[in-house]
Amino acid sequence: MSENNRLRDVFDAIADPTRRRLIRLLAEAEEMPLHELAAQFQMGRTGVAKHLTILKEAGLVFDRKVGRETRFRLNAYPLREIQDWVADYSKFWSTNMLRLKQLLEEEEE
């Protein structure tokens, strides 16, 4: 699925703590089956599968069938959109903290 054809916004997809935890788990493993992912949560496979569907719609997760098992892996590329957005605010805070420091130094004089 290309970035332009995503069904769901990446920001919306990572808004939920469960989905952020799924992303972290998938980042630590090359690939994980649904039953292993579900074992990490206090919810059933169906609940975890719904969260994975949202991540998949945002392009953050790929899945593949291996026999009767569905295996998932992370596609971190769409997270770059988040990184770029946060980077803009990082510049904002750095600039404002520098201004504050200069103001405080001027007041001390």
HUSULSUL-V650014 format. One line per field, one symbol per residue. phi: phi as a letter, one per 20 degrees, with the letter a starting at -180 (. if undefined). psi: psi as a letter, one per 30 degrees, with the letter a starting at -180 (. if undefined). Layout:
phi=???
psi=???
//
This chain:
phi=.fgfdfecfffffefefffffffffffecfacfgfffffecebfgffffffffffffenecdcbecmedddcbedfgfffgfgfffgffffgfffffffffffffffff
psi=klefgkfkkeeeegfkeeeeeeeeeffflekkleeeeefflhlleeeeeeeeeeeeffgfkklkkjbgkkkklkjfeffeeeeeeeeefeeeeeeeeeeeeeeeeeef.
//
